[in-house]
Amino acid sequence: MEISEITTQLNNPKEEEERENVVVVQQKEEEAHPYAFHVSGPRNLVNLNWRDLISSSWKDANYKRTVIACFIQAVYLLELDRQEKRPPENALAPNWWIPFKYKLTKTLIDERDGSIFGAILEWDRSAAMSDLILIRPSGAPKAVLALRGTLLKSLTMRRDIEDDLRFLAWESLKGSVRFKVALEELKSVSDAYGSSNVCVAGHSLGAGFALQVGKSLAKEGIYVETHLFNPPSVSLAMSLRNIGEKAELAWKRLKKSMIPSSNEETNDGNKSIGTKSWMPWLTSLKNHNFGVGKWVPNLYVNNSDYICCSYNDSNRSGEKDDGDKENVGPNNGHVAAKLFVVSKEKQKFHEAHGLEQWWSNDSQLQQTIHTSKLISRQLKSLYTNGCGTSSQVMQGKPR
């Protein structure tokens, strides 16, 4: 510092004091930011310690749900930190994974606008060791791929809404850049750590991506633990498909009435193929598992959220709720998904669709017993496409 600067500071002590006050005010504002972990994060959080070597906190479903939801919140904040150009020392996102002994190893970038839409968080062994946690607690994944939903900010809104409209029109996100990137990254960490040690999770639009990349890997026999918060269920394609399915069902019934029930001779002396000749093939199909029960996504929905409430529509009416049973699919009663529903009085949409409810202490969940028509249809390909073509099964060819 030059002599003139020192002289200026000595001559203007009030200006120096004002500068110090500004710094203090800025620090307090950062500490009181509404998205700061200590402001809006979970309360009464259990800190991991050496006791988790004996009884892991991760075995508690409420704890796991809380942590996974916090990881998704961290992805939202990674993008907000980027947009608002926060320096690392004032960044909001890290505090949403540090308490759980995880570290950020990679961010997923949308090449169209440079935004962060996902992140890979891995178990931080060194941070755990500093608190005498010598090994990773049972149930804690080695790596988590977390995907955010729509962020209505000028820098990201266009691309986020573009993918929202893609799902609204087609009930599919496979044409999106983000789907390709998320699928590649999930495959990569699954290869590195083993699929049983990896978790994928998302909120809103991010839950839509998580569902589809998890399903894509399940088709390949790679089963990754999946958590979906407020997954989208509103689709124009859904209504059109329902009409198409009804027409297809009517056509199948018409064909069935025209097929002979056994091998019968036709007018030209040849034998027709009746239903009895198909029985061995149908039996072989029935005995295949198709991956059912090996990949069971966890869905968290709120009936006041019109974006995800359709997942709670039952295939059957008149059943009573029972929290002990799980959501079963259409194939031999195998579990298709675990569906958890918030049991609160009617809420406003922004509360019902919000991520914060999933780590809130007053969030009371119940598990439904009925089969969700929507999730069963979305996972239908896992029941029918897991064993190759019909000709391959009938001819005994390998899949």
C-alpha positions as CSV (number, residue, x, y, z in Angstrom):
1,M,0.0,0.0,0.0
2,E,1.4,3.4,-1.0
3,I,1.9,6.3,1.5
4,S,-0.9,8.3,-0.2
5,E,-3.4,5.5,0.4
6,I,-2.4,5.2,4.0
7,T,-2.8,8.9,4.4
8,T,-6.2,8.8,2.8
9,Q,-7.4,6.1,5.1
10,L,-6.2,7.9,8.1
11,N,-7.8,11.1,7.0
12,N,-11.1,9.3,6.2
13,P,-11.8,6.8,9.0
14,K,-15.6,7.2,8.4
15,E,-15.3,5.9,4.8
16,E,-13.3,2.9,5.9
17,E,-15.9,2.2,8.6
18,E,-18.7,2.4,6.0
19,R,-16.9,0.0,3.7
20,E,-16.6,-2.5,6.6
21,N,-20.3,-2.1,7.4
22,V,-21.1,-2.9,3.8
23,V,-19.1,-6.1,3.9
24,V,-20.8,-7.1,7.2
25,V,-24.3,-6.4,5.7
26,Q,-23.4,-8.4,2.6
27,Q,-22.3,-11.4,4.7
28,K,-25.5,-11.2,6.8
29,E,-27.6,-11.1,3.6
30,E,-25.9,-14.2,2.3
31,E,-26.4,-16.0,5.7
32,A,-30.1,-15.1,5.6
33,H,-30.7,-16.0,2.0
34,P,-34.0,-17.9,1.7
35,Y,-32.3,-20.8,0.0
36,A,-29.5,-21.1,2.5
37,F,-29.3,-24.5,4.0
38,H,-29.7,-23.3,7.6
39,V,-32.7,-21.2,6.6
40,S,-34.8,-23.5,4.5
41,G,-33.1,-26.9,4.9
42,P,-34.3,-29.8,7.1
43,R,-34.7,-29.3,10.8
44,N,-33.4,-31.7,13.6
45,L,-31.2,-33.4,11.1
46,V,-29.3,-36.4,12.4
47,N,-25.6,-35.9,11.9
48,L,-23.7,-38.9,10.7
49,N,-21.1,-40.2,13.1
50,W,-19.3,-43.4,14.2
51,R,-22.6,-44.9,15.4
52,D,-23.6,-45.3,11.8
53,L,-21.1,-48.1,11.6
54,I,-23.6,-50.1,13.8
55,S,-26.9,-48.7,12.8
56,S,-27.0,-46.7,9.5
57,S,-29.2,-43.6,9.3
58,W,-29.6,-44.4,5.6
59,K,-31.7,-47.4,6.5
60,D,-34.4,-44.9,7.7
61,A,-36.6,-44.2,4.7
62,N,-37.4,-40.7,5.9
63,Y,-33.7,-39.9,6.3
64,K,-33.0,-41.2,2.8
65,R,-35.8,-39.2,1.2
66,T,-34.6,-36.1,3.0
67,V,-31.0,-36.4,1.8
68,I,-32.0,-37.2,-1.8
69,A,-34.3,-34.3,-1.9
70,C,-31.6,-32.0,-0.6
71,F,-29.2,-33.2,-3.3
72,I,-31.8,-32.2,-6.0
73,Q,-32.1,-28.8,-4.3
74,A,-28.3,-28.5,-4.6
75,V,-28.6,-28.8,-8.4
76,Y,-31.1,-26.0,-8.5
77,L,-28.7,-23.9,-6.5
78,L,-25.7,-24.8,-8.6
79,E,-27.5,-23.2,-11.5
80,L,-28.6,-20.2,-9.5
81,D,-25.1,-19.7,-8.1
82,R,-23.8,-19.8,-11.7
83,Q,-26.4,-17.3,-12.9
84,E,-25.9,-14.9,-10.0
85,K,-22.1,-15.3,-10.3
86,R,-21.6,-16.1,-6.6
87,P,-17.9,-16.7,-5.7
88,P,-17.2,-20.1,-4.2
89,E,-17.0,-18.8,-0.6
90,N,-20.6,-17.5,-0.9
91,A,-22.1,-20.3,-3.0
92,L,-25.3,-21.7,-1.6
93,A,-25.2,-25.2,-3.2
94,P,-22.3,-26.9,-1.3
95,N,-24.1,-26.7,2.1
96,W,-26.8,-28.9,0.7
97,W,-24.5,-31.9,0.3
98,I,-21.6,-31.3,2.7
99,P,-23.5,-32.3,5.9
100,F,-24.2,-35.7,4.4
101,K,-20.6,-36.4,3.7
102,Y,-20.8,-36.1,-0.1
103,K,-18.9,-34.1,-2.6
104,L,-19.5,-32.8,-6.1
105,T,-17.6,-34.6,-8.8
106,K,-19.3,-33.5,-12.0
107,T,-22.0,-31.2,-13.2
108,L,-24.2,-32.0,-16.2
109,I,-24.4,-29.1,-18.7
110,D,-27.0,-28.4,-21.3
111,E,-25.0,-27.5,-24.4
112,R,-27.8,-25.4,-25.8
113,D,-27.6,-22.7,-23.1
114,G,-24.7,-23.7,-20.8
115,S,-27.0,-24.3,-17.8
116,I,-26.5,-26.9,-15.1
117,F,-29.3,-29.3,-15.1
118,G,-27.8,-32.2,-13.1
119,A,-24.9,-33.2,-10.9
120,I,-23.1,-36.3,-9.7
121,L,-22.4,-36.4,-6.0
122,E,-20.1,-39.1,-4.6
123,W,-19.4,-40.3,-1.1
124,D,-16.7,-38.2,0.4
125,R,-14.5,-40.6,2.3
126,S,-12.0,-38.0,3.6
127,A,-14.8,-35.9,5.1
128,A,-16.3,-39.0,6.6
129,M,-13.0,-40.1,8.1
130,S,-12.6,-36.7,9.8
131,D,-15.7,-37.5,11.8
132,L,-14.5,-41.0,12.5
133,I,-16.9,-42.6,10.0
134,L,-14.5,-45.3,8.8
135,I,-16.7,-46.9,6.2
136,R,-19.7,-45.9,4.1
137,P,-22.9,-46.6,6.1
138,S,-25.1,-49.3,4.8
139,G,-27.7,-48.0,2.4
140,A,-25.7,-44.9,1.5
141,P,-25.0,-44.9,-2.3
142,K,-21.5,-44.4,-3.6
143,A,-22.8,-42.0,-6.2
144,V,-26.1,-40.1,-6.8
145,L,-27.1,-38.5,-10.1
146,A,-29.5,-35.7,-9.2
147,L,-31.6,-33.8,-11.8
148,R,-33.4,-30.5,-11.3
149,G,-36.7,-29.5,-12.8
150,T,-37.9,-26.3,-14.5
151,L,-36.2,-23.1,-13.4
152,L,-38.1,-20.0,-14.4
153,K,-35.2,-17.7,-14.9
154,S,-34.4,-15.8,-18.1
155,L,-31.2,-17.8,-18.8
156,T,-32.7,-21.2,-18.5
157,M,-36.5,-20.8,-18.9
158,R,-36.5,-21.3,-22.7
159,R,-34.8,-24.7,-22.8
160,D,-36.6,-25.9,-19.6
161,I,-40.0,-25.1,-21.1
162,E,-38.9,-26.6,-24.4
163,D,-38.4,-30.0,-22.7
164,D,-41.7,-29.5,-20.7
165,L,-43.6,-29.1,-24.0
166,R,-41.8,-32.1,-25.4
167,F,-43.1,-34.2,-22.6
168,L,-46.6,-32.6,-22.8
169,A,-46.9,-33.5,-26.4
170,W,-45.2,-36.9,-26.6
171,E,-44.9,-38.2,-23.0
172,S,-41.2,-38.8,-23.8
173,L,-38.0,-36.9,-23.3
174,K,-35.7,-39.1,-25.3
175,G,-35.2,-36.5,-28.0
176,S,-33.7,-34.1,-25.6
177,V,-30.0,-33.3,-25.2
178,R,-30.4,-33.8,-21.5
179,F,-31.7,-37.3,-21.8
180,K,-28.6,-38.4,-23.8
181,V,-26.2,-36.7,-21.3
182,A,-28.0,-38.1,-18.2
183,L,-28.2,-41.6,-19.6
184,E,-24.4,-41.6,-20.5
185,E,-23.5,-40.3,-17.1
186,L,-25.7,-42.8,-15.3
187,K,-24.2,-45.7,-17.3
188,S,-20.7,-44.4,-16.5
189,V,-21.1,-44.3,-12.7
190,S,-23.0,-47.6,-12.8
191,D,-20.0,-49.2,-14.6
192,A,-17.6,-47.6,-12.1
193,Y,-19.4,-48.4,-8.9
194,G,-21.9,-51.1,-9.7
195,S,-25.6,-50.4,-10.3
196,S,-26.5,-51.4,-6.7
197,N,-24.3,-48.6,-5.4
198,V,-25.8,-45.9,-7.5
199,C,-29.0,-43.8,-7.2
200,V,-30.7,-41.5,-9.7
201,A,-33.2,-38.9,-8.6
202,G,-35.1,-35.9,-9.9
203,H,-37.8,-33.4,-9.2
204,S,-40.6,-32.4,-11.6
205,L,-39.1,-32.3,-15.1
206,G,-36.0,-33.8,-13.6
207,A,-38.1,-36.7,-12.3
208,G,-39.3,-37.3,-15.8
209,F,-35.7,-37.6,-17.0
210,A,-34.8,-39.8,-14.1
211,L,-37.7,-42.1,-14.8
212,Q,-36.8,-42.5,-18.4
213,V,-33.1,-43.0,-18.0
214,G,-33.7,-45.5,-15.2
215,K,-36.2,-47.4,-17.3
216,S,-33.7,-47.4,-20.3
217,L,-31.0,-49.0,-18.1
218,A,-33.5,-51.5,-16.6
219,K,-34.3,-52.7,-20.2
220,E,-30.5,-53.5,-20.4
221,G,-30.6,-55.4,-17.1
222,I,-29.0,-52.6,-15.1
223,Y,-31.2,-51.8,-12.1
224,V,-30.5,-48.4,-10.4
225,E,-32.3,-47.1,-7.3
226,T,-34.6,-44.4,-8.5
227,H,-36.4,-41.6,-6.6
228,L,-39.0,-39.4,-8.4
229,F,-40.3,-36.3,-6.7
230,N,-43.5,-34.8,-8.3
231,P,-42.9,-36.6,-11.6
232,P,-44.9,-35.1,-14.5
233,S,-48.0,-37.0,-15.6
234,V,-49.8,-34.5,-17.7
235,S,-49.7,-35.4,-21.4
236,L,-51.7,-34.7,-24.6
237,A,-50.3,-38.0,-25.9
238,M,-51.8,-39.8,-23.0
239,S,-55.4,-39.0,-24.0
240,L,-54.7,-40.0,-27.6
241,R,-53.0,-43.2,-26.5
242,N,-56.0,-44.1,-24.3
243,I,-58.2,-43.8,-27.4
244,G,-55.8,-45.9,-29.4
245,E,-55.6,-48.6,-26.7
246,K,-59.3,-48.9,-26.6
247,A,-59.5,-49.3,-30.3
248,E,-56.7,-51.9,-30.2
249,L,-58.5,-53.9,-27.5
250,A,-61.7,-53.9,-29.6
251,W,-59.6,-55.2,-32.5
252,K,-58.0,-57.9,-30.5
253,R,-61.4,-59.1,-29.2
254,L,-62.7,-59.2,-32.8
255,K,-59.7,-61.3,-33.9
256,K,-60.0,-63.6,-30.9
257,S,-63.6,-64.4,-31.8
258,M,-62.5,-65.3,-35.3
259,I,-59.6,-67.6,-34.3
260,P,-60.5,-71.4,-34.0
261,S,-60.2,-72.6,-30.4
262,S,-58.2,-75.7,-31.5
263,N,-56.4,-77.0,-34.6
264,E,-59.1,-77.3,-37.2
265,E,-58.9,-78.2,-40.9
266,T,-59.7,-75.3,-43.2
267,N,-61.6,-75.5,-46.5
268,D,-58.3,-76.2,-48.4
269,G,-57.4,-79.1,-46.2
270,N,-54.7,-77.3,-44.2
271,K,-54.8,-77.1,-40.4
272,S,-55.1,-73.7,-38.8
273,I,-53.0,-72.6,-35.9
274,G,-55.4,-72.7,-32.9
275,T,-54.9,-71.3,-29.4
276,K,-53.6,-74.7,-28.1
277,S,-50.5,-74.6,-30.3
278,W,-49.7,-71.2,-28.8
279,M,-49.8,-72.4,-25.2
280,P,-46.2,-73.5,-24.8
281,W,-45.0,-70.1,-26.0
282,L,-47.5,-68.3,-23.7
283,T,-46.3,-70.4,-20.8
284,S,-42.7,-69.5,-21.5
285,L,-43.6,-65.8,-21.6
286,K,-45.4,-66.1,-18.3
287,N,-42.4,-67.7,-16.6
288,H,-40.1,-64.9,-17.7
289,N,-39.5,-62.2,-15.1
290,F,-38.9,-59.4,-17.6
291,G,-37.0,-57.5,-14.9
292,V,-40.2,-57.0,-12.9
293,G,-39.4,-56.5,-9.3
294,K,-35.7,-55.9,-10.0
295,W,-36.3,-52.2,-10.8
296,V,-38.8,-50.6,-8.5
297,P,-38.8,-46.7,-8.7
298,N,-39.9,-44.7,-5.7
299,L,-42.6,-42.1,-6.6
300,Y,-43.4,-39.2,-4.2
301,V,-46.6,-37.4,-5.2
302,N,-49.1,-34.8,-3.8
303,N,-52.8,-35.0,-4.7
304,S,-52.9,-31.2,-4.8
305,D,-50.3,-31.1,-7.5
306,Y,-52.0,-31.4,-10.8
307,I,-48.7,-32.2,-12.5
308,C,-48.2,-35.5,-10.7
309,C,-51.5,-36.4,-9.1
310,S,-52.5,-38.7,-12.0
311,Y,-50.0,-41.3,-10.6
312,N,-52.4,-41.8,-7.8
313,D,-55.2,-42.9,-10.1
314,S,-56.2,-46.5,-9.3
315,N,-56.7,-49.3,-11.8
316,R,-59.5,-50.5,-9.6
317,S,-62.1,-48.6,-7.7
318,G,-63.5,-49.3,-4.2
319,E,-60.3,-50.3,-2.6
320,K,-59.3,-49.1,0.8
321,D,-55.9,-47.6,1.6
322,D,-53.5,-49.7,3.4
323,G,-50.0,-48.4,4.0
324,D,-48.5,-51.9,4.3
325,K,-48.9,-52.9,0.6
326,E,-46.9,-51.7,-2.4
327,N,-47.9,-50.6,-5.8
328,V,-48.1,-53.8,-8.0
329,G,-47.8,-54.1,-11.7
330,P,-49.9,-55.9,-14.3
331,N,-47.7,-59.0,-14.4
332,N,-48.4,-61.7,-11.8
333,G,-48.6,-59.2,-8.9
334,H,-44.9,-58.2,-9.1
335,V,-44.1,-54.8,-7.5
336,A,-44.0,-52.1,-10.2
337,A,-43.3,-49.1,-8.1
338,K,-43.5,-47.7,-4.5
339,L,-45.9,-44.8,-4.5
340,F,-45.9,-42.4,-1.6
341,V,-48.6,-39.7,-1.2
342,V,-48.6,-36.7,1.0
343,S,-51.5,-36.8,3.4
344,K,-52.2,-33.2,4.0
345,E,-55.2,-31.0,3.5
346,K,-55.7,-29.3,0.1
347,Q,-52.7,-27.1,-0.6
348,K,-51.8,-24.4,-3.1
349,F,-50.1,-25.6,-6.2
350,H,-46.7,-24.0,-5.5
351,E,-46.6,-25.8,-2.1
352,A,-47.9,-29.1,-3.4
353,H,-45.3,-29.1,-6.3
354,G,-42.5,-27.8,-4.2
355,L,-39.4,-29.8,-3.3
356,E,-39.2,-28.5,0.3
357,Q,-42.1,-30.6,1.4
358,W,-40.1,-33.7,1.0
359,W,-37.7,-32.8,3.8
360,S,-40.2,-31.1,6.0
361,N,-40.8,-32.5,9.4
362,D,-44.6,-32.2,9.1
363,S,-44.7,-34.1,5.8
364,Q,-46.9,-37.2,6.5
365,L,-46.6,-39.8,3.9
366,Q,-48.8,-42.9,3.2
367,Q,-48.1,-45.7,0.8
368,T,-50.9,-46.6,-1.5
369,I,-52.1,-50.2,-2.2
370,H,-53.8,-49.8,-5.5
371,T,-52.1,-50.3,-8.9
372,S,-51.3,-46.9,-10.5
373,K,-52.7,-47.0,-14.0
374,L,-50.1,-44.5,-15.2
375,I,-47.0,-46.0,-13.8
376,S,-48.1,-49.5,-15.0
377,R,-48.5,-48.2,-18.5
378,Q,-45.2,-46.3,-18.4
379,L,-43.4,-49.5,-17.3
380,K,-45.3,-51.8,-19.6
381,S,-42.3,-52.3,-21.9
382,L,-40.4,-53.9,-19.0
383,Y,-43.1,-56.6,-18.8
384,T,-43.3,-57.2,-22.5
385,N,-39.9,-56.5,-24.1
386,G,-37.6,-58.2,-21.8
387,C,-37.3,-61.5,-23.6
388,G,-36.7,-60.7,-27.2
389,T,-39.1,-61.3,-30.1
390,S,-41.8,-63.9,-30.1
391,S,-40.0,-65.8,-32.8
392,Q,-36.8,-65.9,-30.8
393,V,-38.6,-67.4,-27.8
394,M,-40.5,-70.0,-29.9
395,Q,-37.3,-71.1,-31.7
396,G,-35.2,-71.2,-28.5
397,K,-32.8,-68.5,-29.7
398,P,-30.8,-66.6,-27.2
399,R,-31.9,-63.0,-26.4
